[in-house]
Amino acid sequence: MGIKLGDIAPDFEQDSSEGPIKFHEWLGSSWGVLFSHPADFTPVCTTELGFTAKLKGEFDKRGVKAIALSVDPVDSHIRWIEDINSTQNTTVNFPILADADRKVSDLYDLIHPNANDTLTVRSLFVIDPNKKVRLTITYPASTGRNFHEILRVIDSLQLTDSHKVATPANWQDGDDVVIVPSIKDEEEIKQRFPKGYKAVTPYLRLTPQPNR
């Protein structure tokens, strides 16, 4: 059936480049980004893992832990990490799950026979501190992931979890946001949004972004 938004992210225990991982325990109270790769020593994924390592400061300030997955074993991961570090001028600072038995791949529906019946597709899941899946994206093998977009979505999720707002098209942190239509009482609006708002239409009301 696949994993849907709002589902509890399946828990698992699996080996990794940093030792055994009990997923929910490892996440703790953090947000998580779990992203899969078809195999070790693949060119696009090498750039992705290197870029993820460089984003550690951005993930840390948002309370996010990154964890990757490939179907190859730990010893292969260790050799691949050496390549990633040297070619991408970084140091991999997150675990890579060694899913040789496909346990996690099956839980997260990462084997798509119409793509390849032995390798995982390139999917990504954003998981909140309640272990709920908040974003899923699956990319074609030829297209590297946009991690700035992943950060943007996490910013939006964290903001909209705290305030009764939504983020409009192409929103970036600091831009105006949309007051959700369910809020109609003007006194409540004044209390929640003291900077005021602009009613483009009765249902499209823009207000400066509240403090996160």
WORARA-V443168 format. One record per backbone hydrogen bond with DSSP energy under -0.5 kcal/mol. CO is the residue of the C=O (numbers start at 0). NH is the residue of the N-H. Records with the same first field share a line. If there is no record, write none. Layout:
CO->NH + NH
This chain:
3->6
6->132
11->22
13->20
14->97
15->18
18->17
20->13 + 22
21->25
22->26
23->27
26->29
30->64
31->126
32->34 + 66
33->124
34->68
37->119
38->41
41->45
42->46
43->47
44->48
45->49
46->50
47->51
48->52
49->53
50->54
51->54
52->55
54->57 + 58
55->59
56->60
57->61
58->61 + 63
59->62
62->30
64->32
66->34
67->96
68->36
69->98
72->75 + 76
73->77
74->78
75->79
76->80
77->81
78->82
79->83
80->84
81->85
82->86
83->87
84->88 + 89
94->67 + 96
95->16
96->69 + 98
97->99
98->101
101->105
102->106
103->107
104->109
105->108
109->111 + 120
110->112
111->114 + 115
118->111
120->122
121->138
122->35
123->136
124->33 + 126
125->133 + 134
126->31
127->130
130->8
131->127
132->5
134->125
136->123
138->121
139->142
141->143
144->146
145->148 + 149
146->150
147->151
148->152
149->153
150->154
151->155
152->156
153->157
154->158
155->159
156->160
157->161
158->161 + 162
162->164
163->179
165->177
167->170
171->174
176->206
177->165
179->182
181->183
184->188
185->189
186->190
187->191
188->192
192->195
196->198
197->199 + 205
200->203
202->204
203->199 + 200 + 205
204->178
205->197
206->176
